[in-house]
Amino acid sequence: MVLSPRIAYLGPAGTNSETVAHAFGQQWPQPQWLATSTIAQVLHSVARGEADYGVVPVENSLEGSVSITLDMLWQLPNLYIQQGLILPILHVLVSRCAQLEQIQRVYSHPQALGQCQYWLEDHLPHIPWLPTRSTAEALQYVEKDPQAAAIVSPRAAQSLDLPVLATDLAADNLTRFWVVGSQFQTAGSHTTLAFSVPENRPGALVRALTHFAQRGINLSRIESRPTRRGLGEYFFSVDLEGSLTQPVIQEAIRALLPETSRLCNYGSYTITTVEIPAAATG
């Protein structure tokens, strides 16, 4: 076991990814932190051996899947899911403007902008939404631009002591993260696979998924993503309820293999919810 693991996440300080990374790293006395500029860099860091673990978002309850995470796992070899972590997401609007009417532009990560779109349409309907590489990076624009606002976490707002003009911009907002590493695991509550089928023909996906239905295995998530090899070619990412220690899961995967042109098994893992300290919620 690594005593001081290197844990990569989407930075800078104050992102939700950092919150999840620190929650995961609590099991070690002195983890090393590696803040990156993009989600892709997190996964590349693990693949190249520069980090022992990478924390990446995979699915949001309002905006759906984080496609870059699914795509990079499909492209990079020897990456496996170590744990799933669910974070309740709290967004606040910060600005040096005294009133909402004075705001001329809003910055944040595209996922956060999408999660808060209904609030923005109701309260700032004619203001441009400008994407940044992370929610915390959006703070840089507020510091330099007196007419700008940013959607960030409460902890990020507190770090720079910026005025908060609105809170709780998106209700029932949860994001599921994966901790990715190089160790293949067989125990847990969920298993994730990705596969492509040999031909784009009627019934190909149904035949593949039938192996799970016949054995009573529930799929808690299924996503299709382009393989980037040609128009109309896709791979499918699925979460199974169950672990690779169960014979029925093993049987289903063996039966699935001949139906696929490529099959990636990311292993089994447990999913837990991150508890946010009261001080971090605003």
N, C-alpha and C positions, 0 to 999 in steps of 0.2 A: 504494500500500500504506500502511495506517495505521501510523504509527511507534509510537504509544502507544495501542493499542486498549483500549476499555472492555469488560471481560469480566465478565458476570453469572453468578452461580451461587447455589445454595441454601446459605445460611449458617446459623449464624455460623461462626466459625473452628473448624476441626477436623472438618468434614463430609467425606465421601468425594467429594462434588461439588467441594469446594475443592481436594482433592488432584488431581483430574482437570483442573480449571481451571488450576491452576499448572503442571501438566505441559504443557498446550496452550499456555500463555502463555510458555513458555521460549524461544520463537522470537523474542521481542521483548525489547529491553533494559529497557524500563520500561512494562509493561502497567499499566492501571488496573483495580482490582478493585471489583466491585459485588456485595456480599453481599445477598441478598434473603431474605424469610421463607418463600416458597413457590416451588414449581416453576413455577406459573402466572405469578408475578411475573417470573421469569427471562425467559420467552418474551414477556410483555407489554413488558418493558424493551427487547428487541430490536425488536419490532414498532413501538414508539413512537419508535425512534431514540435511546433513552437509553443503549443499550449496542450495541457493534459485534458482539459475539458472546455467546451464551448457552450454558452447559453444563448439559445436563439428562439424567437417567437415562432409558433407554427399555426395558431388559429385564434381568431378573435370572435367573440359571441355576436358582435354587430357587423363586422366587415368580412368575416369568413377567413379562409386560409391565407397564410403568408407565402406567396408562391415562390419567392426566392429561396426560402428554406427547403421546400420540397424539391426544387430544381437542383440546388447545389448538392443535396444528399444523393440525388440520382447520378450526378456527374462525378462526384469525388469518391474514391475507393476507400474501403476499410474504415468507415465511420458508422458508429452504432449508437443507439439511444440508451442512455444510462438511467434517466429518470424524467418523469413529466412533472411539471410544476404549474399550478394555476394561480394567477395573480389577479385579484380584483383591481380594475384600473380606475383611477380617479384623475380627472382632467380639470385644470383650472386655467383661466384666462388671465394673463399678466400683461401689464402695460404701464408706461409712465403717463398715459393720458388720464385725465381726471374723470372722463365720462366715456361711455361706449361710442357716443356720436362723434368723438374726436378721432377714433381709430380709422386709419386709411388702408391698412393691410394686416393680414394675420399669417404668421409663420408657424409651421410645425411639420412633423413627419407625416407623410401621406396617409398612413394608417390612422393617426390621431385626427387628422382633418376629416377623414371619412367617418370615423366613429362619432364625431361631433357635428356632422353636417346638418342635422335637423336644428340644433341650437344655433348654428351659424346662420342658417337660412332664416330663422325667426328673428334673430337679434342683430345680425350684421349682413343683411341680404345683398348689399351692393359692394361689398369689400372683397378684393381679390385674396384668394388663399394661396400661399406660396410654400412649396414643399422644401423641407430640409432633410438632412441625412438622419437626424434623430430629433426627438422632442427637446432634449437639452441643448442641442446646437441652436435651436430657434431663439434661445435667450440672447445670443450674440447680437441678433438684429434689434431686439428691444433695447439693449444697452446703447446701440449706436443711433437708433432712429426713434425720435420722440413720438412719432405718429404710428409706430408699429405695435403689434400685440403678438403674443405667443401662447400656444396651448402646450402646457407642460404638466408634469406631476407636481403635487404640493411640495414635495421635498426639494425639487429643483427650484421652485419659486423661493423657498425659504433660504436656499444656499446663497442667493444674491440679494435677498431682502427686497424683492420687487413687489409693488402693489398688486393685489389680486382683485380683479374687477368682477369676476364671476366664478362660481364653483360648481362641481358636479355637472359637467356639460353633457354627459352621456350616461344615462342610467342603465343598470343591469349589464355592465361592461366588464367582461372577463377575458383574459388572454391566457392561452395555454402555451407554455414554453417547453422545449426539450433541452435537456443537458446531453450533449453529444461527446463521445469519447472513442477510444480505440479498442475497448474491451467488449467482446460479444457476450451478452447475458441471456440466460434462458429462463429465469424466474421473474415473476411479476404478475400484474393484473391485466396488462395489455401487451400486444405484439404488433409491430408495424412492418408491413411489406410494401414493396413497389414492384410492379411488373409491366411488361409490354406484351402484346399478343403478336403472333407471327404475321397475321394479315388483317387488313381492315375489311372484314367481311361480316355479314349479318350473323349475330349469335355468338361471336368470338368472346365478348366480355361476359355474356350470360353463361356460357359453358365454363369459363374460369371461375366465376363466382358461385356456380352451383355446387362446387365442392365444399364450400363453407355452409351453404344452406342445407345441404343433405345431412350434414353432421351437427346441425343445430348451433353453429358458431355465429354469434352476432357480430356484425360489422358496425362499429360506432362512428366511423368516418370513411368516406371514399371520395377521392378527388381525381380528376383527369388533368394532365398537364402535357403540353406539346414536348416531343422528344428533341426538337430542334434539328431533326434530320430531314424533314420534308413536311409539306403541307398535309394535314390529315393524319399524321402519325402521333400517337399519344402513349404516355405511360400512366399507370393508375397507382395511386398511393392509398393504402387501406390500413385502418386500425382494427385489429381483432380483439375481442374481449376474451382473454385467456392467455396462457403462457406456453412457451415451447416445452415446458416440462410435461404438458398434458398430451397423452397419446393421440387424442382426437385432433389436436392442432397439428401435430407431426404428420398424421395421416393426410389431413387436408392439404398441407404444403407439398407433400410428395405427389399427391394427385394433381395439384395445380401445375407443377413443374413442366410436364409435357405440353400444357396448353400455352406456355409462354415462350417468347423469344429471348427474354431476359428476366431474371427474378432476383431482387435484392431483399435480403432479410436483415432488418435493422435490429433484431433482437427483442427481448421482452423487458418490461420495466414497470414500476409502480407510478401512480399519479397522486400527488398531494397538493394541498392548497397552501399558499404562502400567507402567513399571518402578518399583517401590516401593523407595526406599532402605532398606537394612538397619536403620538407626536408627529408621525409622518403623513397623517391624513388631513392636516391643515388645522 
